[in-house]
Amino acid sequence: MRIGELAARVGVNIQTLRFYEREGLLRLPPRTAKGYRVYSGTDLERLRFIRLCQEAGFTIADIRDVLETHHSLAAARDQGASWPAARGRILTTARKRLDMIDEKLAALSQMRSEMAALVTGLERAAQNTCPVADKREKRPRA
């Protein structure tokens, strides 16, 4: 399949696919005699996996690491070798991402509390006062 078809099937634009190629997440595909990129079903599945990782909050660097580790796992499986180290690397990457998500959730929770207080203040405030300015004036100065 050509680049436009691949992009449409996954719901990304062509520039995104080119970016993934430059970043090494997606292989550089063979080209036709006229220079068109030709993608396979394997490329489609890899792209879907990349998109799932992004939706889960993984960065490009995380995805690259997971893909490399996945490749190691597949090679180990094909050779009948054990794969605990590769599995451990994926688990470490996922735990780091989970910690970052928890930090973002805490920050968002704090922001929500502050915004809710602002909304409540605006709803209760007299029409000629600003709760934000009132809040600044009430803070002790250092």
BALUM-239968 format. One line per 8 residues: number of its first residue (from 1); for each residue x, y, z of N, C-alpha, C. Coordinates in pm, whole numbers, plus 50000, padded with zeros to 5 digits. Layout:
% residues N
NUM> X Y Z X Y Z X Y Z ~ ... $
This chain:
% residues 142
1> 50085 49882 50000 50000 50000 50000 50089 50124 50000 ~ 50036 50232 49948 50113 50357 49941 50094 50437 50069 ~ 50172 50540 50083 50176 50619 50206 50039 50680 50240 ~ 49967 50730 50141 49836 50791 50166 49736 50691 50220 ~ 49738 50570 50166 49647 50467 50212 49681 50425 50355 ~ 49811 50407 50382 49854 50370 50517 49812 50478 50617 ~ 49837 50603 50583 49801 50714 50672 49651 50715 50698 ~ 49572 50697 50594 49426 50698 50609 49378 50581 50695 $
9> 49437 50465 50679 49392 50348 50754 49420 50361 50903 ~ 49520 50440 50939 49553 50456 51082 49501 50588 51137 ~ 49464 50680 51049 49410 50807 51095 49516 50910 51129 ~ 49626 50909 51055 49731 51009 51073 49756 51075 50938 ~ 49832 51183 50938 49863 51243 50809 49997 51191 50757 ~ 50023 51217 50633 50143 51166 50567 50269 51218 50635 ~ 50266 51343 50678 50384 51400 50744 50417 51326 50873 ~ 50315 51276 50941 50338 51197 51062 50415 51070 51028 $
17> 50377 51004 50920 50448 50883 50879 50593 50914 50844 ~ 50615 51022 50775 50753 51060 50740 50833 51091 50866 ~ 50768 51156 50963 50834 51183 51091 50874 51053 51159 ~ 50782 50956 51164 50812 50827 51226 50928 50758 51155 ~ 50936 50772 51024 51048 50715 50950 51179 50783 50989 ~ 51178 50916 50995 51299 50990 51034 51344 50954 51175 ~ 51248 50931 51264 51278 50897 51403 51316 50750 51421 ~ 51303 50671 51317 51338 50530 51325 51231 50442 51386 $
25> 51111 50495 51404 51002 50415 51457 50940 50327 51350 ~ 50944 50375 51229 50888 50303 51116 51002 50286 51015 ~ 51015 50166 50961 51124 50138 50867 51109 50223 50742 ~ 51221 50248 50675 51214 50315 50546 51166 50210 50446 ~ 51053 50233 50382 50995 50131 50295 51066 50125 50160 ~ 51053 50011 50095 51104 50005 49958 51020 50098 49870 ~ 51076 50131 49757 51006 50222 49665 50985 50155 49530 ~ 50880 50201 49465 50853 50152 49330 50951 50219 49234 $
33> 50948 50177 49108 51034 50237 49006 51005 50387 48991 ~ 50882 50427 49021 50846 50569 49012 50873 50644 49141 ~ 50926 50576 49242 50963 50643 49366 50859 50642 49476 ~ 50747 50575 49454 50643 50569 49557 50685 50474 49669 ~ 50657 50513 49792 50682 50424 49904 50580 50311 49902 ~ 50625 50190 49937 50537 50075 49940 50541 50014 50080 ~ 50427 50014 50149 50418 49964 50286 50348 49829 50289 ~ 50377 49754 50393 50318 49620 50408 50221 49618 50526 $
41> 50158 49504 50544 50070 49483 50659 50147 49493 50789 ~ 50273 49453 50788 50358 49464 50908 50376 49611 50946 ~ 50394 49696 50846 50407 49840 50873 50278 49895 50932 ~ 50165 49848 50882 50036 49890 50934 50022 49852 51081 ~ 50056 49730 51115 50047 49685 51255 50143 49762 51344 ~ 50263 49787 51296 50361 49862 51375 50310 50004 51400 ~ 50253 50065 51297 50199 50200 51311 50083 50203 51410 ~ 49998 50103 51405 49888 50096 51503 49944 50082 51645 $
49> 50050 50003 51661 50113 49988 51791 50171 50121 51839 ~ 50237 50193 51750 50294 50324 51784 50184 50418 51832 ~ 50073 50420 51761 49961 50508 51798 49903 50469 51934 ~ 49890 50340 51960 49841 50294 52091 49935 50339 52202 ~ 50064 50328 52178 50162 50372 52278 50148 50522 52304 ~ 50131 50600 52199 50115 50744 52216 49988 50776 52294 ~ 49880 50707 52263 49755 50730 52335 49769 50692 52482 ~ 49857 50597 52512 49880 50557 52651 49973 50654 52723 $
57> 50028 50752 52650 50112 50853 52714 50261 50834 52696 ~ 50302 50738 52615 50444 50717 52593 50501 50826 52502 ~ 50624 50866 52529 50693 50962 52443 50754 50887 52325 ~ 50804 50962 52228 50871 50900 52114 50990 50817 52162 ~ 51067 50869 52256 51182 50793 52309 51135 50665 52378 ~ 51027 50673 52454 50972 50553 52519 50930 50450 52415 ~ 50862 50497 52311 50814 50406 52207 50931 50339 52138 ~ 51034 50418 52108 51153 50361 52045 51211 50250 52134 $
65> 51220 50276 52263 51274 50176 52357 51186 50052 52362 ~ 51055 50072 52366 50963 49959 52371 50972 49877 52241 ~ 50981 49945 52128 50993 49874 52000 51122 49794 51992 ~ 51232 49855 52038 51360 49783 52038 51354 49662 52130 ~ 51292 49681 52245 51279 49571 52340 51188 49463 52284 ~ 51081 49505 52220 50990 49408 52157 51064 49326 52052 ~ 51149 49392 51975 51229 49322 51874 51320 49220 51942 ~ 51381 49259 52055 51466 49167 52130 51387 49047 52181 $
73> 51266 49074 52229 51180 48966 52278 51147 48868 52166 ~ 51112 48923 52050 51078 48837 51937 51197 48753 51895 ~ 51316 48814 51892 51437 48740 51854 51468 48632 51957 ~ 51453 48665 52084 51479 48567 52190 51381 48450 52181 ~ 51256 48483 52154 51155 48379 52141 51185 48288 52022 ~ 51226 48350 51910 51258 48273 51790 51378 48182 51812 ~ 51470 48224 51898 51590 48145 51925 51573 48054 52046 ~ 51455 48056 52106 51428 47972 52222 51496 48022 52348 $
81> 51542 48147 52347 51611 48203 52463 51510 48259 52563 ~ 51556 48283 52684 51468 48345 52784 51460 48495 52758 ~ 51353 48556 52801 51335 48697 52774 51303 48783 52895 ~ 51338 48742 53017 51306 48825 53133 51370 48964 53131 ~ 51492 48976 53078 51557 49107 53077 51483 49204 52986 ~ 51443 49158 52869 51369 49244 52776 51234 49282 52835 ~ 51166 49186 52896 51038 49212 52961 51056 49315 53073 ~ 51164 49301 53148 51193 49394 53256 51215 49536 53206 $
89> 51278 49552 53088 51299 49685 53031 51165 49749 52993 ~ 51076 49671 52935 50944 49725 52901 50870 49765 53029 ~ 50878 49681 53130 50812 49710 53257 50869 49836 53321 ~ 51001 49853 53317 51064 49974 53373 51015 50099 53300 ~ 51010 50093 53167 50962 50207 53088 50817 50239 53123 ~ 50735 50136 53134 50593 50157 53167 50577 50214 53308 ~ 50657 50168 53402 50648 50221 53540 50688 50369 53544 ~ 50794 50405 53470 50835 50546 53465 50722 50632 53410 $
97> 50660 50584 53302 50551 50659 53242 50433 50670 53338 ~ 50405 50563 53411 50297 50564 53509 50326 50666 53619 ~ 50449 50673 53665 50487 50773 53766 50466 50915 53712 ~ 50504 50937 53587 50486 51070 53528 50338 51105 53515 ~ 50258 51008 53479 50113 51030 53469 50056 51065 53606 ~ 50100 50994 53710 50053 51024 53846 50090 51166 53887 ~ 50212 51210 53850 50254 51347 53881 50166 51448 53807 ~ 50136 51420 53681 50050 51511 53604 49910 51516 53663 $
105> 49860 51400 53705 49727 51397 53767 49723 51480 53894 ~ 49828 51471 53974 49834 51550 54097 49836 51700 54065 ~ 49915 51737 53965 49921 51878 53925 49787 51925 53870 ~ 49723 51842 53790 49591 51877 53736 49487 51888 53846 ~ 49495 51801 53945 49402 51807 54058 49418 51938 54133 ~ 49543 51980 54153 49570 52108 54220 49515 52224 54136 ~ 49540 52219 54005 49490 52324 53917 49338 52330 53920 ~ 49275 52213 53924 49129 52209 53929 49076 52272 54056 $
113> 49141 52242 54167 49099 52300 54295 49108 52451 54291 ~ 49218 52501 54236 49237 52647 54228 49134 52710 54134 ~ 49106 52644 54022 49007 52698 53928 48868 52694 53990 ~ 48836 52587 54062 48705 52579 54128 48691 52691 54231 ~ 48798 52721 54304 48794 52830 54401 48773 52964 54331 ~ 48837 52982 54217 48821 53106 54141 48677 53119 54092 ~ 48621 53012 54040 48483 53015 53991 48388 53047 54107 ~ 48408 52983 54220 48323 53009 54337 48337 53155 54380 $
121> 48461 53203 54380 48484 53343 54417 48417 53439 54321 ~ 48423 53411 54193 48359 53497 54094 48207 53494 54108 ~ 48153 53377 54138 48008 53366 54153 47960 53442 54276 ~ 48039 53447 54381 47997 53511 54506 48038 53658 54517 ~ 48132 53698 54435 48190 53833 54449 48089 53941 54411 ~ 48107 54054 54474 48029 54171 54435 48074 54209 54294 ~ 47987 54274 54221 48017 54303 54081 48136 54395 54062 ~ 48173 54471 54159 48281 54567 54141 48414 54522 54202 $
129> 48425 54393 54238 48552 54344 54291 48601 54226 54208 ~ 48729 54206 54210 48792 54096 54136 48851 53999 54237 ~ 48803 53874 54240 48854 53779 54339 49002 53747 54320 ~ 49053 53758 54198 49195 53733 54175 49277 53845 54239 ~ 49235 53970 54217 49305 54084 54277 49291 54079 54428 ~ 49172 54044 54478 49152 54031 54622 49246 53926 54680 ~ 49262 53817 54611 49349 53709 54658 49494 53756 54667 ~ 49539 53834 54565 49676 53885 54566 49695 53984 54680 $
137> 49596 54068 54706 49608 54168 54811 49612 54104 54949 ~ 49547 53990 54967 49540 53925 55096 49664 53842 55127 ~ 49746 53812 55024 49867 53731 55045 49969 53813 55121 ~ 50039 53748 55217 50146 53821 55287 50260 53848 55193 ~ 50313 53965 55202 50424 54005 55116 50556 53967 55181 ~ 50646 53919 55100 50778 53877 55152 50875 53990 55154 $
